[in-house]
Structure formats: structure tokens, C-alpha cells
Amino acid sequence: MASGLKLLARVSPLQYRLRMAQPDYSAASGASTSPETPGFDETTSPGGLPRRIGLWTAVAILVGSTIGSGIFRSPAGIATKLPGPLPLLAVWVMGGLFALCGALTLAEAASAFPETGGVYVYIREAWGRLTAFLFGWSELVMIRAAALGAISTTFSEYFIRVTGHDPSIAPYSQYVHYVAAAAILITAVFNYVGVRTAGTVQNLTTLAKVGGLLFIVLLAFSLGLPKTGGHYTPVAPPGSFSVAGFGLALVSVLWVYDGWADVSFVAGEVENPRKNLPRALIIGTSGIIVIYLLANLAYLAVLPVDEIRNSKLVAADVADKLMGPAGVAFVATVVMISTFGGLNGSMFTGPRILFAMADDDLLFKAMARVHPRYKTPYVSITVVAILAAVFVLLGTFEQLADAFVTAIVPFYALAVASVFVLRKRPGYDPSFRVPGYPIVPLIFIVSTAMLLINAVVDPSSRWATVGVLGGILVGIPVYLLTVGRRQNREAV
């Protein structure tokens, strides 16, 4: 009987606690719980991480993790696929709406399960341990390392450019990898030594990047628009729209919007999580949509679509037209700060997934260790940093970014779809419910399904997509040979 109860607890810690009416994890130590958050200690998460992240730091984590390099370099590729102002702006609006639908839905799940791991927890509670393991497996071997590698590569390119060298020419093209790896390790140190240190870095870099981007927008509208009258017409030139092109452009846009779910990974460290998590998700995602639309309108105020299409560093080209070399230096500095903040945010959130997995006995138990002094998941942070540094030494930006987007999208869809399952469970008590249910989550799920289908059908991305999805499925035999075998032994 005791072994059966132990196995049941492993199946789903939160369901077990609700169904068996057990006290929360901190009851044995006498810690108090909030009446607004039944079963959750308001000062320490179930995994032992203290709740030190306030609302605005949570918003800064979301915004800082999302606004990285994409808004400064992705418009060129998007304009290649959709060479018209209206289709160009429409794909940014649609990407923002998809992200908002996802954020509104995760806000409900986060308010019900404010645990470290976020998306991992929602998948585990709705779809079981194997599916949750596949998400964690993908985070370990692909997603997080690829994301950190892509962000740090852009930081490195701009860092080398600011020092007066061309990162595309040898030997500086090789130095890009080394500087990127060093940036990964530096942000790992910030996160290793404490949540407050990493949070301070995140707050400062988020303020700097948003302020710098809005300054570029202000200059474009005040100096560029009066001179050019804007390049908003013709709104949809012939041949500026195709379904396939729009789908591929949407993949690029969703890469730029990615990060809206990252704050859920640190849910176990957010103060008053049942209130602050939904607020952070909604405020942060809505703010990013507004900022991205303003940025694209500002780019079109100064440059025509044809020039945007051929501009890998569109923000720098806009600043060059408005301010000359000083403007280029300013933009390069803003991008450096932006990407460093995005790197810090990704390092802040990603290791918490591996920590939550280890705490569930789905990964090496050492990954769930909390530093006795700094109160951080230091082993998980160290492992993620080492893997990311290896990835960035071996891969290019395009390879890393494509692998990340393809691998994360199916799990976002599963996390959003979890509300359909969770609403049928006894004891499910979210403090926030997604408006427009079930339409809002369905919009997000259908959009992600279409993106994956489009990526498989399109010849240019087919085999890369199949390779990434195959890498995810490799996690099934890994699970059966490790976790599944161990559970079978314990059940006997």
C-alpha cells in the first residue's frame, strides 16, 4: 500500500495533494499559507525556492526575455516573404494576437498551479508525465541551449561591431562564437548568485532596451516621417501576399514574440502568484504587441519596403538616415543591451524547467538542488550554461533560431490545450479564467498546428522540421528506459 501511494504521488504531485487532501509541502515546518492561495506557501515554493519576484520584476522578465534581437533583424526576412506594407503589418498583428491568446490561456493555468516549471507543470497535470518529460527533454537537448545560443550570437555580433570590427570577416567571424559563449557564462553567474541580482540586471536592461527602442520610434516619427511622408503605400502591391509566404513569415514573427511564456517557468518564485502571474502575462504581452507595431510603423516611416527587405540591421539603417554614424552607434548599443537582457531572462527562466523535472524525479536528482546561500537552482543553471556554450561554439544563428522555434511550438500548444482537461478536474480552482473560452485557446492551438504543417510541407524547411520533431520523439525511449523502468521497479 505504501509503495502504491508513493507511485501515485509521483504521477502528479498537485493532483495527489488535491485529491488526498494532504497539507501543503511546507506544513511540516509550520510555514504559513495564504488564504488566497490554498496549498501554496506564499514565501517558499514547493520545490524550496523563496518567492522574491514582484509583479514588475515578473513583467520585466517577460518583456526582457521577449524583446531581444528579433525586432532589430527579423523585419528584413519578413519583408522578403511579404513585400507590402499591409501584409507586413498584418503578420505582426496576427502574431501578436496569437501570443496574446496563448498568454491569456496560460494566465488561467498559472493562477491555478503557481509552481516552478510553468509550462512543464501544466503539461504534466493535463497530459501526464511522459509528455511532460518530452518537453523537459527538448528543453535540455535543444530548446534552451538553442535559444541562448541564438540570442548570444546577436549580442556578440553587435559587441564586435561596436569595438570597430566587422563580425562577418575573419578572424572576427570566429570571435563571434567565443564572445557569445562568454556572455552566456556571465549571465549564468548573475543567476547563480541570486534571484535579486539577476532580477536587478533584468529590470535595468529591460528599461534600457524599451527606452532605446521607443527613442528610435520617436525620432522616426518626428524627423523621418515629415521628410518622407511615410512608405505606407501602395498598401498591398501585386504579388505581395501568398498563403505560404504568410505562413513562413508568421514563423519568423512568432520567434520575435517568443518569451511571453517564460515568466511561467519562475512561477514558484513569484510573490502572490495567483494575482501577479496573470497580471504579468497580460501586461507584458500586451505591451510587447504595442512596441513591435510602433517599431514597424517607424521603420516604414523612414525606409520603403524594398530597403527593409535588403537591410539585415534595419534599426541601424533607420538611425543612420536620421542621425548618421552617431545613430548607428546608438542603435548598436541598444541592441547589445537588448540581447544581453534577453540572454539574462532566458537564463533566469530556462533552468527552472530542469529543476522542476528533477524535483519530480524525471531527471537527475542533483538538478533539483538549491544553493544553501544563494537559494538558486545552481546545478540546473550550470548545466544549461555549459550546454548553451557548446551549442553556440558549434552552430550559426539561423540554425539555432530555427531549431528553437520548431521545438517549442508543439509544447506551447499542449500547455494552452491543458485548460480543456484541467477544467474537468475536481479541485481545479484558478483565480483567473481566460475570457472568450473556448475560442481564445482554440485560436492559439489551430495557429500553431498550421505553422507546423506549413513548415513540414514547405521544401525549404521540411527536413529541418522533421529532424527537430524526430529529436523530440527520441525522448520516448529515453523515458521508457530510465523513468519508466524505475517506476516499474518501485511498483513491484
C-alpha positions in Angstrom: 0.0 0.0 0.0 2.8 2.4 0.9 4.5 1.8 -2.4 1.2 2.4 -4.2 0.8 5.8 -2.5 4.3 6.7 -3.4 3.8 5.9 -7.0 0.5 7.9 -7.0 2.3 10.9 -5.6 4.9 10.6 -8.4 2.2 10.6 -11.1 1.1 14.1 -10.3 2.1 15.9 -7.1 -0.6 18.6 -7.4 -3.4 16.2 -8.2 -2.3 13.9 -5.4 -2.3 16.8 -2.9 -5.8 17.9 -4.0 -7.4 14.5 -4.1 -5.9 13.1 -0.9 -6.5 16.4 1.0 -2.9 16.5 2.2 -1.4 19.6 3.7 0.9 21.7 1.6 4.6 20.9 1.3 5.6 23.4 4.0 3.1 22.2 6.6 5.6 20.1 8.4 7.8 23.1 9.1 4.9 25.2 10.3 5.1 27.7 7.5 2.0 29.7 7.0 0.0 29.6 3.8 -2.1 32.4 2.2 -5.9 32.1 2.4 -5.9 33.3 -1.2 -3.6 30.5 -2.4 -4.7 27.2 -0.8 -2.0 24.7 -0.6 0.8 27.1 -1.5 3.3 28.7 0.8 3.4 32.4 -0.1 7.1 32.7 1.0 8.6 29.5 -0.4 7.6 27.3 -3.4 7.0 23.6 -3.1 10.5 23.0 -4.5 12.1 25.1 -1.8 12.8 28.3 -3.9 11.8 31.5 -2.0 9.2 33.8 -3.5 11.2 37.0 -4.2 9.9 38.1 -7.6 7.4 41.0 -7.5 4.9 42.0 -10.2 7.1 44.4 -12.1 10.1 42.2 -12.0 7.9 39.5 -13.4 6.8 41.8 -16.2 10.4 42.7 -16.8 11.3 39.1 -17.1 8.6 38.6 -19.7 9.4 41.7 -21.7 13.1 41.3 -21.3 13.0 37.7 -22.4 10.9 38.6 -25.4 12.4 41.7 -26.8 15.9 40.6 -27.8 17.4 40.7 -31.3 14.3 39.8 -33.4 12.8 43.2 -33.7 16.1 44.6 -34.9 16.9 41.9 -37.5 13.8 39.9 -38.4 11.9 42.6 -40.4 14.2 42.0 -43.4 13.3 38.3 -43.8 9.7 39.0 -43.2 9.6 41.8 -45.8 11.2 39.3 -48.3 8.2 37.0 -47.9 5.6 39.8 -47.7 6.8 42.8 -49.8 4.0 45.2 -49.0 3.2 47.5 -46.0 -0.3 46.0 -45.3 0.8 42.3 -45.3 3.9 43.2 -43.4 2.0 44.9 -40.6 -0.8 42.3 -40.7 1.6 39.5 -39.9 2.9 41.3 -36.9 -0.7 42.0 -35.7 -1.6 38.3 -36.2 1.5 37.1 -34.4 0.7 39.4 -31.5 -2.9 38.2 -31.3 -1.7 34.6 -31.3 0.7 35.3 -28.5 -2.0 37.2 -26.5 -4.4 34.2 -26.9 -1.6 32.0 -25.5 -0.8 34.4 -22.7 -4.5 34.7 -21.6 -4.8 31.0 -21.5 -1.6 30.4 -19.6 -2.7 33.1 -17.2 -5.5 30.8 -16.1 -3.3 27.7 -15.7 -0.6 29.7 -13.9 -3.1 31.1 -11.4 -4.2 27.5 -10.6 -0.7 26.0 -10.5 1.8 28.7 -9.5 4.7 26.2 -9.4 8.3 26.4 -10.7 8.4 25.0 -14.2 5.3 26.7 -15.6 4.6 25.2 -19.0 6.1 21.9 -17.8 3.7 21.8 -14.8 0.6 22.5 -17.0 1.6 19.8 -19.4 2.3 17.3 -16.6 -1.0 18.0 -14.9 -3.1 17.7 -18.1 -1.2 15.2 -20.3 0.9 13.1 -17.9 4.5 12.5 -17.0 5.7 11.2 -20.4 4.5 14.3 -22.3 6.0 16.5 -19.6 9.3 14.6 -19.8 9.3 15.1 -23.6 9.1 18.9 -23.0 11.9 18.8 -20.4 13.9 16.5 -22.7 13.5 19.0 -25.6 14.5 21.9 -23.3 17.6 20.0 -22.2 18.9 18.9 -25.5 17.6 21.6 -27.9 15.3 24.4 -26.9 17.1 26.3 -24.2 20.6 25.9 -25.5 19.5 26.9 -29.0 17.6 29.9 -27.7 20.6 31.1 -25.6 22.9 30.5 -28.5 20.9 32.5 -30.9 20.5 35.4 -28.6 24.1 35.5 -27.5 25.3 35.3 -31.1 23.4 38.5 -31.9 24.9 40.2 -28.8 28.3 39.1 -29.8 28.0 40.4 -33.4 26.9 43.9 -32.1 29.6 43.9 -29.4 32.3 43.3 -32.1 30.7 45.9 -34.3 30.8 48.5 -31.5 34.5 47.8 -31.0 35.1 48.9 -34.6 35.4 45.5 -36.3 33.3 43.6 -38.9 31.9 40.4 -37.3 31.4 38.8 -40.8 35.1 38.9 -41.6 37.8 36.6 -40.3 39.2 36.4 -37.6 36.3 38.3 -36.0 33.7 35.9 -37.5 35.3 33.2 -35.3 35.5 35.6 -32.3 31.7 35.9 -32.5 31.3 32.3 -31.1 33.8 33.0 -28.3 32.2 36.3 -27.2 28.8 34.6 -27.3 29.9 31.8 -25.1 31.5 34.2 -22.6 28.2 36.2 -22.5 26.3 33.0 -21.7 28.6 32.2 -18.8 28.4 35.8 -17.4 24.6 35.7 -17.3 24.9 32.3 -15.7 27.0 33.8 -12.9 24.4 36.6 -12.3 21.6 33.9 -12.0 23.8 31.6 -9.9 24.4 34.2 -7.2 20.8 35.1 -6.6 17.4 36.0 -7.8 17.7 39.6 -6.7 21.0 40.1 -8.7 19.5 38.5 -11.8 16.3 40.5 -11.3 18.1 43.8 -11.0 20.0 43.1 -14.2 16.7 42.2 -15.9 14.9 45.3 -14.7 17.8 47.6 -15.8 18.3 46.1 -19.2 14.5 46.0 -19.9 14.2 49.7 -19.1 17.2 50.5 -21.3 16.0 48.4 -24.2 12.4 49.6 -24.2 13.6 53.2 -23.7 16.1 52.9 -26.6 13.6 51.3 -28.9 10.9 54.0 -28.1 13.5 56.7 -28.7 14.2 55.3 -32.2 10.4 55.3 -32.8 10.1 58.9 -31.6 12.9 60.0 -33.9 11.4 58.2 -36.9 8.0 59.9 -36.5 9.4 63.3 -35.6 12.3 63.5 -38.1 11.8 60.9 -40.7 8.1 61.0 -41.3 7.9 64.7 -42.2 10.6 64.2 -44.8 9.4 61.0 -46.4 5.6 61.2 -45.8 5.9 57.5 -44.9 6.2 54.5 -47.1 2.8 53.0 -46.4 1.5 53.0 -50.0 0.8 51.1 -52.1 -0.6 49.1 -49.1 -0.7 45.8 -50.9 1.3 45.7 -54.2 0.6 42.9 -56.7 2.2 39.7 -55.6 2.8 40.9 -52.0 0.8 38.2 -50.4 0.7 34.4 -50.6 -0.6 31.9 -48.0 2.7 30.0 -48.0 4.7 33.2 -47.7 2.5 34.5 -44.9 2.9 31.2 -43.0 6.7 31.3 -43.2 6.7 35.0 -42.2 4.5 34.1 -39.3 7.0 31.6 -38.1 9.6 34.4 -38.0 7.3 36.7 -36.2 6.5 34.1 -33.6 10.2 33.8 -33.0 10.3 37.5 -32.3 7.3 37.2 -29.9 8.6 34.2 -28.1 9.3 34.8 -24.5 5.8 35.6 -23.4 5.5 32.2 -21.6 8.9 32.4 -19.9 7.7 34.1 -16.8 5.6 31.0 -16.0 8.9 29.0 -15.6 9.7 31.1 -12.4 6.1 30.9 -11.1 7.3 29.2 -7.9 9.4 32.3 -7.1 6.7 35.0 -7.8 5.1 36.8 -4.8 1.3 36.4 -4.5 1.4 34.3 -7.7 -2.4 33.8 -8.2 -2.7 37.5 -8.7 0.7 38.5 -10.1 1.2 35.8 -12.7 -2.0 36.6 -14.7 -1.2 40.3 -14.5 2.4 39.9 -15.6 1.4 37.7 -18.6 -1.3 40.1 -19.8 0.5 43.4 -19.1 3.8 42.2 -20.6 2.4 40.5 -23.7 0.1 43.5 -24.5 3.0 45.9 -24.1 5.2 44.0 -26.4 2.5 44.0 -29.2 2.2 47.7 -29.0 6.0 48.2 -29.0 6.5 45.9 -32.0 3.8 47.6 -34.0 5.2 51.0 -33.3 8.7 49.9 -34.3 7.5 48.5 -37.7 5.5 51.7 -38.3 8.6 53.7 -37.5 10.8 51.6 -39.9 8.2 52.2 -42.7 8.2 55.9 -41.9 11.9 56.1 -42.9 12.5 53.2 -45.3 10.5 51.7 -48.1 9.7 48.0 -48.0 12.4 47.3 -50.7 15.1 48.8 -48.5 13.8 47.0 -45.4 13.9 43.7 -47.4 17.7 44.2 -48.0 18.5 45.5 -44.6 19.8 42.9 -42.1 20.1 45.6 -39.4 17.0 47.7 -40.2 17.0 49.7 -36.9 20.7 50.7 -37.6 19.8 51.8 -41.2 16.9 53.9 -39.9 19.1 55.6 -37.3 21.8 56.2 -40.0 19.4 58.1 -42.1 18.1 60.1 -39.2 21.4 60.7 -37.2 24.3 59.5 -39.2 27.1 57.4 -37.7 26.1 58.5 -34.2 22.7 57.0 -34.7 24.3 53.7 -35.8 26.4 53.6 -32.7 23.4 54.3 -30.6 21.3 51.5 -32.1 24.2 49.1 -31.8 24.4 49.9 -28.1 20.6 49.5 -27.7 20.8 46.1 -29.4 23.7 45.0 -27.2 21.7 45.9 -24.1 18.5 44.3 -25.5 20.1 41.0 -26.4 22.0 40.8 -23.1 18.8 41.4 -21.3 17.1 38.7 -23.4 20.0 36.4 -22.6 19.7 37.0 -18.9 16.0 36.5 -19.0 16.3 33.2 -20.8 19.0 32.0 -18.3 16.7 33.2 -15.5 13.8 31.1 -16.6 15.0 28.0 -18.5 16.9 26.2 -15.7 13.7 26.2 -13.6 12.2 23.7 -16.0 15.0 21.2 -15.4 14.8 22.0 -11.7 11.1 21.1 -11.7 11.7 17.9 -13.6 14.4 16.8 -11.1 12.1 17.6 -8.3 9.5 15.3 -9.9 12.2 12.5 -10.2 12.1 12.9 -14.0 15.8 14.0 -14.2 18.9 13.5 -12.1 18.0 14.5 -8.5 21.1 16.8 -8.3 19.4 19.1 -10.8 16.9 20.0 -8.0 19.5 21.2 -5.6 19.0 24.7 -4.1 22.2 26.6 -3.3 22.3 26.9 0.6 23.4 30.5 0.4 22.0 32.0 -2.8 18.8 30.0 -2.9 19.0 29.3 -6.6 18.8 26.1 -8.6 22.6 26.3 -9.2 23.1 22.9 -10.7 20.4 23.4 -13.3 21.9 26.8 -14.2 25.4 25.4 -14.5 24.2 22.5 -16.8 22.2 24.9 -19.1 25.1 27.3 -19.3 27.6 24.6 -20.3 25.2 23.1 -23.0 24.4 26.6 -24.4 28.1 27.5 -24.6 28.8 24.2 -26.6 25.8 24.9 -28.9 27.0 28.5 -29.7 30.5 27.3 -30.4 29.3 24.9 -33.0 26.1 26.5 -34.6 25.1 29.5 -36.5 22.3 32.0 -35.6 19.9 30.6 -38.3 20.4 27.0 -37.3 19.9 27.8 -33.6 16.8 30.0 -34.1 15.1 27.6 -36.4 15.6 24.6 -34.1 14.3 26.6 -31.2 11.0 27.7 -32.8 10.2 24.3 -34.3 10.8 22.5 -31.0 8.9 24.9 -28.7 5.7 25.4 -30.7 4.1 21.9 -30.1 4.6 22.3 -26.3 3.1 25.7 -26.2 0.0 24.3 -27.9 -0.1 21.4 -25.4 0.2 23.9 -22.5 -2.6 26.0 -23.8 -4.8 23.0 -24.5 -4.3 21.9 -20.9 -7.2 24.2 -19.8 -9.6 21.9 -21.6 -8.5 19.0 -19.5 -8.0 20.8 -16.2 -11.4 22.4 -16.2 -12.9 18.9 -15.9 -10.8 18.1 -12.8 -12.2 18.2 -9.3 -10.4 20.8 -7.2 -9.3 22.9 -10.1 -9.6 26.5 -8.8 -7.9 29.2 -10.9 -8.1 32.8 -9.7 -8.3 33.9 -13.3 -10.3 32.4 -16.2 -9.4 33.0 -19.8 -12.0 35.3 -21.5 -13.6 34.0 -24.6 -13.2 30.4 -23.7 -13.0 28.1 -25.6 -12.4 30.3 -28.7 -9.3 32.0 -27.4 -7.3 28.9 -26.6 -8.6 27.2 -29.8 -7.2 30.2 -31.9 -3.8 29.6 -30.5 -3.9 25.8 -30.9 -5.1 26.0 -34.5 -2.5 28.6 -35.4 0.4 26.5 -34.0 -0.9 23.4 -35.9 -1.0 25.4 -39.1 2.6 26.6 -38.6 3.9 23.1 -38.1 2.0 21.8 -41.1 3.3 24.7 -43.2 6.9 24.0 -42.0 6.7 20.3 -43.0 5.0 21.0 -46.3 7.4 23.8 -47.4 10.5 22.2 -49.1 12.9 24.8 -47.7 12.1 23.9 -44.1 10.8 20.3 -44.4 13.8 18.2 -43.4 15.0 20.6 -40.7 11.5 20.5 -39.1 11.3 16.7 -39.4 14.8 16.4 -37.8 13.8 18.6 -34.8 10.5 16.7 -34.3 12.4 13.4 -34.5 14.8 14.7 -31.8 11.8 15.3 -29.6 10.4 11.8 -30.1 13.8 10.2 -29.2 12.8 11.2 -25.7 10.2 8.4 -25.6 12.6 5.5 -25.5 14.8 7.6 -23.2 11.9 7.9 -20.8 10.9 4.2 -21.0 14.5 3.1 -20.3 15.0 5.4 -17.4 12.0 6.8 -15.6 9.5 4.2 -16.8 11.9 1.3 -15.8 12.5 2.9 -12.3 8.7 3.3 -11.7 8.1 -0.3 -12.7 10.7 -1.5 -10.1 9.2 0.7 -7.4 5.7 -0.5 -8.1 6.6 -4.2 -7.6 
